[in-house]
């Protein structure tokens, strides 16, 4: 039987490299990270979550895709919502969710920011039933051009209520743009 390698060190190493090396090299382009957090901005993005899920009766790889719309209420503070579409490899489980979320964008440099967010998702899907999860994510964003960003970061989802509660640790990819009202 082939043994799966221990991958727990990859995410912390990647995040450390991003924080220490990339901001100094990426400064030559972009320079608009602080613009995202301006009050009155609408942020349109799409996230893709890839990870491993441990549920009450199953475990497997998961993929989530979700269009999002957020609004910057005051400098850095965002309120928004998303629609998530979920698929799990172990049993072909599919679901959809509605996601209200709140976040705070922190400018790290002229090209980088960190956008931690807290979300609550009401899921409905297969197998039958509804359930509720709470998610904390913290994607690091690169702002290579005005009104455009992309990023990656860790996320943790905890099952709160329902028959299909699951806990998941995964990486979340985010790509989007923003415009002012």
Phi, psi and omega per residue, in radians:
X1 nan 2.297 -3.126
X2 -1.358 2.303 -3.130
X3 -1.568 2.314 3.137
X4 -1.354 2.326 -3.126
X5 -1.173 2.658 3.113
X6 -1.370 1.983 -3.045
X7 -1.818 0.180 -3.062
X8 -1.116 -0.417 -3.095
X9 -1.484 -0.238 -3.046
X10 -1.173 -0.867 -3.096
X11 -1.088 -0.841 3.105
X12 -1.078 -0.648 3.121
X13 -1.153 -0.746 3.112
X14 -1.091 -0.789 3.138
X15 -1.123 -0.678 3.103
X16 -1.117 -0.746 3.110
X17 -1.084 -0.730 3.131
X18 -1.088 -0.777 -3.100
X19 -1.220 -0.638 -3.048
X20 -1.568 -0.639 -2.996
X21 -1.840 -0.893 -2.963
X22 -1.078 -0.732 -3.083
X23 -1.031 -0.629 -3.138
X24 -1.267 -0.607 3.136
X25 -1.380 -0.534 -3.056
X26 -1.472 -0.084 -3.067
X27 -1.119 -0.352 -3.091
X28 -1.188 -0.343 3.110
X29 -2.183 2.927 3.083
X30 1.407 -2.019 -3.125
X31 1.477 0.286 -3.074
X32 -2.079 0.355 -3.069
X33 -1.030 -0.675 -3.093
X34 -1.204 -0.360 -3.116
X35 -1.164 -0.551 -3.120
X36 -1.016 -0.698 -3.008
X37 -1.407 0.015 -3.110
X38 -1.165 2.380 3.097
X39 -1.035 2.480 3.134
X40 1.634 -0.141 3.107
X41 -1.331 2.389 2.930
X42 -1.696 2.334 -3.121
X43 -2.030 2.099 3.106
X44 -1.920 2.186 -3.098
X45 -2.578 3.014 3.061
X46 -2.414 2.291 3.124
X47 -1.965 2.650 3.049
X48 -2.295 2.055 3.119
X49 -1.803 2.293 3.087
X50 -2.212 2.228 -3.107
X51 -2.971 -2.928 3.130
X52 -2.108 2.354 -3.059
X53 -2.007 2.450 3.019
X54 -2.095 1.915 -3.130
X55 -1.806 -3.013 3.123
X56 -1.160 -0.612 -3.077
X57 -2.290 0.213 -3.119
X58 -2.763 2.904 3.052
X59 -2.554 2.618 3.117
X60 3.007 3.116 3.093
X61 -1.362 2.597 3.122
X62 -2.294 2.646 3.029
X63 -2.327 2.253 3.061
X64 -2.149 2.398 3.020
X65 -2.192 2.395 -3.083
X66 -2.723 2.067 2.973
X67 -1.271 2.498 -3.067
X68 -2.335 2.647 3.005
X69 -2.390 2.145 3.133
X70 -2.189 2.743 3.116
X71 -2.264 2.293 3.111
X72 -1.459 1.892 -3.044
X73 -1.351 -0.908 3.056
X74 -2.289 2.991 -3.092
X75 -0.888 2.013 3.077
X76 1.555 -0.504 -3.049
X77 -1.486 2.145 -3.130
X78 -2.048 2.499 2.986
X79 -2.137 2.387 -3.106
X80 -2.865 -2.953 -3.135
X81 -2.657 2.787 3.116
X82 -2.516 2.834 2.966
X83 -2.067 2.126 -3.103
X84 -1.890 2.487 3.055
X85 -2.109 2.205 -2.939
X86 -2.128 2.471 3.032
X87 -2.439 2.408 3.126
X88 -2.133 2.349 -3.040
X89 -1.250 -0.598 -2.987
X90 -1.014 -0.700 -3.083
X91 -2.401 0.261 -3.128
X92 1.234 0.287 -3.127
X93 -0.991 2.270 3.087
X94 -2.245 2.525 -3.128
X95 -2.703 2.885 3.033
X96 -2.283 2.620 -3.113
X97 -2.461 2.678 3.041
X98 -1.893 2.299 -2.935
X99 -2.278 1.704 2.920
X100 -1.331 2.501 -3.082
X101 -2.583 2.710 3.072
X102 -2.316 2.473 -3.116
X103 -2.557 3.010 3.085
X104 -2.481 1.982 -3.137
X105 -1.471 2.181 -3.133
X106 -1.963 2.066 3.106
X107 -1.315 2.147 -3.141
X108 -1.687 -0.587 3.088
X109 -2.755 -3.004 -3.128
X110 -1.224 -0.284 -3.088
X111 -2.063 -0.268 -3.030
X112 -2.115 2.538 2.982
X113 -2.546 2.883 3.091
X114 -2.123 2.248 -3.086
X115 -2.150 1.308 3.080
X116 -1.168 2.489 -3.095
X117 -2.467 2.617 3.061
X118 -2.075 2.251 -3.092
X119 -2.379 2.661 3.032
X120 -2.150 2.230 -3.086
X121 -2.030 2.241 2.989
X122 -1.718 1.994 -3.066
X123 -1.766 2.600 2.966
X124 -2.479 2.352 -3.137
X125 3.066 -2.728 -3.053
X126 -1.836 2.270 0.000
X127 -1.141 2.821 -3.037
X128 -0.946 2.466 3.077
X129 2.365 2.819 3.068
X130 -2.005 2.651 3.079
X131 -2.666 2.907 -3.037
X132 -2.196 2.341 3.067
X133 -2.222 2.699 3.029
X134 -2.028 2.322 -3.071
X135 -2.192 2.404 3.013
X136 -2.102 2.186 3.109
X137 -2.303 2.721 -3.131
X138 -2.532 1.273 3.132
X139 -1.342 2.392 2.972
X140 -1.482 2.258 -3.072
X141 -1.924 2.445 3.007
X142 -1.853 2.343 -3.129
X143 -2.008 1.440 -3.050
X144 -1.324 -0.352 -3.127
X145 -2.620 2.788 3.139
X146 -1.037 2.365 3.093
X147 1.216 0.287 -3.134
X148 -2.435 2.472 3.081
X149 -2.630 2.813 2.959
X150 -2.615 2.762 -3.111
X151 -2.970 3.097 -3.116
X152 -2.591 2.581 3.057
X153 -3.013 2.999 -3.136
X154 -1.353 2.711 3.072
X155 -2.560 2.590 3.111
X156 -2.293 2.240 3.112
X157 -2.086 2.268 -3.121
X158 -2.088 2.260 3.074
X159 -1.210 2.233 -3.080
X160 -1.841 -0.765 -3.085
X161 -2.676 2.740 3.060
X162 1.926 2.999 -3.113
X163 -1.324 -0.461 -3.039
X164 -1.883 0.611 -3.111
X165 -1.041 2.375 3.082
X166 -2.405 2.662 2.996
X167 -1.989 2.425 -3.100
X168 -2.526 2.456 2.987
X169 -2.057 2.205 -3.052
X170 -2.689 3.040 3.018
X171 -1.762 2.421 3.129
X172 -2.033 2.251 3.092
X173 -1.795 2.434 -3.081
X174 -2.378 2.317 3.051
X175 -2.392 2.395 -3.109
X176 -3.046 -2.957 3.123
X177 -2.645 3.050 -3.113
X178 -2.541 2.726 3.079
X179 -2.568 2.705 -3.132
X180 -1.616 2.700 -3.057
X181 -1.359 nan nan
